[in-house]
Amino acid sequence: MTGFDFHGLTASFEGQRVIGPLSLHVNEGEHVALVGKSGAGKSTLISLLYDRLKQQAALIPQGLGLVNALPVFHNVFMGQLDQHPTWYNTLTLIRPFHDDRNAIRALLGELDIAEKQWIPAATLSGGQRQRVAIARALYRQAPVLLADEPISALDGPMAQRIMKLLTERFSTSIIALHDIDMALAYCDRIIGIQDGQVALDQPAKGLVASDIMSLY
């Protein structure tokens, strides 16, 4: 099966090694959960993977990366900024095209925030902001998703909906998750990160939550 090879991944911060060196192979069509305690290096690993996959990937960073002064519409539209010429993007700031408005409204509707389309991102709640970042990733229509805690601000039913949506819409995904039950339910491979190294790498179907808790 084809996929993505990542060799020699390493990162340091203030002279301290945060990640690696480590190597990963992710099969095309796999949904991978990165698990481990805060500070283990999951966010850094997501960033390193995105650096390697930028043209093929959509990113949901933990900080979300929204522009507070812009409406929700324009924050979602940013998912396709690099797919249009400069004149198109500039005109969209002033008067968005009909097809883009409809496509983004439909995405926001799936996430129960259609009524927020023209509201500045700064006025949204934490859960709403997270859903805007999710909509931006979906709008990018990339084959690979890299996401860092994309459901941390969502309640149980919405978190379930979002995980189902993300694993259906992206053919391949690598998602950092604190919620072990969600990881086991929606991902087919679990990679545990501990002290910047891979401490666990197994199919989800062969694991239970207690197998993963030693990483925390």
C-alpha positions in Angstrom: 0.0 0.0 0.0 1.3 3.5 -0.9 1.6 6.1 1.8 3.8 8.8 3.3 7.3 8.2 4.7 8.7 10.6 7.2 12.4 10.1 8.0 14.7 11.8 10.6 12.0 13.9 12.2 13.6 16.0 15.0 13.0 19.3 16.8 14.6 21.1 19.7 13.5 24.0 21.8 16.1 26.1 23.8 18.6 23.4 23.3 16.3 20.6 24.6 15.3 17.8 22.2 11.5 17.8 21.9 11.0 15.3 19.1 13.0 12.5 17.7 14.9 11.6 15.9 12.1 9.4 14.7 10.7 8.0 11.5 7.1 7.1 10.5 5.3 5.5 7.7 1.6 6.3 7.3 -0.4 4.3 4.8 -2.7 6.0 2.4 -6.2 5.6 3.8 -5.1 5.3 7.4 -6.6 7.3 10.3 -3.9 7.7 12.9 -4.4 9.0 16.5 -1.4 10.5 18.2 -1.8 10.1 22.0 0.3 11.0 25.0 0.4 13.4 27.9 0.8 17.2 27.4 4.3 18.1 26.6 5.1 14.7 25.1 5.7 16.3 21.6 2.5 15.7 19.8 2.0 19.3 18.7 5.6 19.5 17.5 5.2 16.3 15.6 2.0 17.6 13.9 3.9 20.8 12.9 6.9 18.7 11.5 4.5 16.5 9.5 2.8 19.6 8.1 6.1 21.1 7.0 6.6 17.9 4.9 3.1 17.7 3.5 1.9 21.3 3.0 0.6 20.9 -0.5 -1.3 17.7 0.3 -2.6 18.5 3.7 -5.2 20.5 5.6 -4.2 21.7 9.1 -6.2 22.3 12.2 -3.6 23.7 14.7 -4.2 23.7 18.4 -4.2 27.5 18.4 -6.7 27.4 15.4 -5.0 30.2 13.4 -8.1 32.4 12.9 -8.0 36.0 12.0 -10.2 37.6 14.7 -11.1 40.8 12.7 -12.4 38.8 9.7 -15.8 37.2 9.4 -16.2 33.5 9.7 -16.7 33.3 5.9 -13.2 34.7 5.1 -11.6 32.5 7.8 -13.0 29.5 6.1 -12.1 30.7 2.6 -8.5 30.9 3.7 -8.5 27.1 3.2 -8.3 27.7 -0.5 -6.2 30.9 -0.7 -3.4 29.2 -2.5 -5.8 27.7 -5.1 -6.8 31.1 -6.5 -4.9 34.0 -8.1 -4.3 37.2 -6.1 -7.0 39.1 -7.9 -9.6 36.5 -7.0 -8.7 36.5 -3.3 -8.6 40.3 -3.2 -12.1 40.6 -4.8 -13.4 37.9 -2.3 -12.4 40.2 0.6 -14.8 42.9 -0.9 -17.5 40.9 -2.6 -17.3 37.1 -2.3 -18.4 35.0 -5.3 -21.7 33.2 -5.2 -20.3 29.7 -5.4 -17.9 30.3 -2.6 -20.7 31.8 -0.4 -22.9 28.8 -1.0 -20.2 26.2 -0.4 -19.0 27.8 2.8 -22.6 28.2 4.1 -23.2 24.5 3.4 -20.1 23.5 5.4 -21.0 25.8 8.3 -24.5 24.3 8.3 -23.1 20.9 8.8 -21.3 22.2 11.8 -24.4 24.0 13.2 -22.9 27.5 12.8 -24.4 28.7 9.4 -25.8 31.8 11.1 -22.3 32.9 12.1 -21.1 33.2 8.5 -20.7 37.0 8.5 -19.8 37.4 12.2 -16.2 38.4 13.1 -14.3 35.4 14.5 -13.4 37.5 17.6 -17.0 37.3 18.8 -17.3 33.5 18.8 -17.2 31.1 21.7 -14.3 28.6 22.0 -16.3 25.7 20.5 -17.6 27.9 17.6 -14.0 29.0 16.8 -12.9 25.4 16.8 -15.7 24.5 14.3 -14.6 27.4 12.1 -11.1 26.0 11.9 -12.6 22.6 11.1 -14.7 24.1 8.3 -11.5 25.8 6.9 -9.8 22.4 6.8 -12.7 20.8 5.1 -13.0 23.6 2.6 -9.4 23.0 1.6 -10.4 19.6 0.1 -7.0 18.1 0.7 -6.5 14.3 0.9 -4.6 14.4 4.2 -5.7 16.0 7.5 -3.3 17.0 10.3 -5.1 18.1 13.4 -4.0 19.0 16.9 -6.8 18.4 19.4 -9.6 19.4 17.0 -12.4 18.5 19.4 -11.1 19.8 22.7 -13.7 22.6 23.1 -16.7 20.5 21.9 -19.3 18.7 23.9 -19.7 14.9 23.6 -22.4 14.7 20.8 -20.7 17.4 18.7 -17.3 15.9 19.2 -18.6 12.6 18.0 -20.1 14.2 14.9 -16.9 16.1 14.1 -14.7 13.0 14.5 -17.1 11.0 12.2 -17.0 13.9 9.7 -13.3 14.3 9.7 -12.6 10.6 9.2 -15.1 10.4 6.4 -14.0 13.5 4.5 -10.3 13.0 4.6 -8.9 9.8 3.1 -5.9 9.9 5.5 -5.6 11.7 8.8 -3.2 12.1 11.7 -5.0 13.6 14.7 -3.5 14.4 18.1 -6.1 13.5 20.7 -6.3 13.6 24.5 -9.5 11.6 24.5 -8.5 8.0 24.3 -12.0 6.7 23.8 -12.4 8.9 20.7 -9.0 7.8 19.4 -10.0 4.1 19.7 -13.5 4.7 18.2 -12.6 6.7 15.2 -8.9 5.9 14.3 -7.5 2.6 13.1 -4.0 3.1 14.3 -2.7 4.5 17.6 0.7 6.0 17.9 1.7 6.9 21.5 4.3 9.7 21.9 6.4 9.8 25.1 9.4 12.1 25.7 9.5 12.9 21.9 9.7 9.2 20.8 7.3 6.6 19.6 6.4 4.5 22.6 3.4 2.7 21.1 2.4 1.9 17.5 -0.4 -0.6 17.1 -3.8 -1.1 15.3 -6.6 0.4 17.4 -8.7 -2.8 17.1 -6.1 -4.6 19.3 -6.1 -2.1 22.1 -8.2 -1.0 25.0 -8.0 2.2 27.0 -5.9 0.7 29.7 -3.2 -0.2 27.2 -2.7 3.5 26.5 -2.9 4.9 30.0 0.7 4.1 30.8 1.7 6.9 28.4 0.0 9.5 30.8 
